[in-house]
């Protein structure tokens, strides 16, 4: 252990298996009305499948035709969950809004579960899931 490790707090990172999080995503209702200001609910469950506690956050990304507010200006949202114990799960509900520029078609919603170390600035590992939202 060197002086840099002491000053900057470098710590050992445990090896991870392939899946450290279990993500479950569902949309209610299944379709978004096209060209109308309306919303759907995205229900998300994140479970820590690792045996140790992990500092966890969730990042959601939508295309420019959708948004997380009624004006659809914000297209990315980060939710900081804090430290999840081994086997613990958290449920969240996020509203996805469509506007008059949301045409008919299929839109991809990306969900990332990130594990961090030290603080939220350092990403250790991530699990991705993509969900398709249909607008008709």
N, C-alpha and C positions, 0 to 999 in steps of 0.2 A: 504494500500500500504506500503510495507516494504522497507528497505534500499536496498535490492537486486533488487527489482523492479526498483528503481530509478537509481541505478548504471548500471544495465544491460539492461535497456530499455524494460522491459516486457510490452506488450500492449495487450489489449483485442482483441480476435479473434472472428469475427462474426460467427454465426452458418450458415452452408452452406446447400443448398438443395442437392439432390442426383447428379444432373448434373450441374456443374459449368462451363464446357466447352462443346462446340459442335465441334467435329472433323469430317472433311471430307477428305478422302484420296482416291486418284485415281492413277493408274499406266498407263504410256504411253510409248511404246506399252504394251499390256497386257501380252506378253510373252518375256522371255529372251532366246536368243539362248544358248543352252547347249554346254559346252566345247569350247567356243569361247570368246575372250576378247571383250565384248560388254557391253552396259548399257541400263537401262530404267530410265525414269523420274518418280519420286514420287511427285505428286502435293498434297500439304497439306494446308488445311484452318483451322485455329483455331479461334473460336469465343467465347468471354467471355459472358456467359449466365447469369452472376451474375449482380446485380445492382450497385456494387462498383468496383473501379479499383483494379486489381490484378497484382502483379509482376509475370510474366509468363515465363516459359521456356518449350522447347519441347525436348524430348530425343527419338532417333531412335535407334533400335537394330536390327541387322541382324545376321544370322548364319555365321559360319566360311567360308562357300563356297562363300559368297557375301562380298562386302565391299563398303566403301564410297570413295575409291580412285582406280586408275587403277590397282594397285598391290593387292588390297583387303586385306590390312593389318589392317586397322581400321574397327572395327565391331560395334562401338557405336559412336553416335554423339549427342552433346548437342547444341541446338540453343537457345540463350537467347534473348527473344523478348522484354524485358523491361516491363513497366507497360501498361496493356491493360485496357482501360476505359470500363465501363459497356456497353455491346452490340457491342463493337469494334471487328473487325476481321482482321487477318493477313494471307496473302498468302505466301507460300514458295515453292520452287522447289529444290529437292535434287536428285542427280544422284546416282543410285545403280549400281555397276559394278559387272560383272561376270568374271571369269577367266577360265583357262583350267581345273581347279578342280571343276567347277560348273557342276555337272552331271544333267541329266534329273530328274525332280521331282518337288515337291511343297515345297517352302520355306516360312517360316513365318517371316513377318516383323512386329515388335512391335513398336507402337507409343504411347508415354506417353506425356500428357499435364500436367505440374506441376504448382501449384500455390505456391508461397513462401511468407514468411513474413520476415521483416527486411532486409535480403539479400538472395542470392541464396543458402546459406548453410542450411537454414531451410525450409523444405517442409511442407506445410500446408495441401494440398490435391492433388489428382491426378485423371486423367481420362485416361483409357487405350483403345487402339484399336489395333486389330491384322488384318493384311492384308496378304493374301496368294499370292505369286509370283510364277508363273509357269515357269519352264525352260524346253524347249523341243528342 
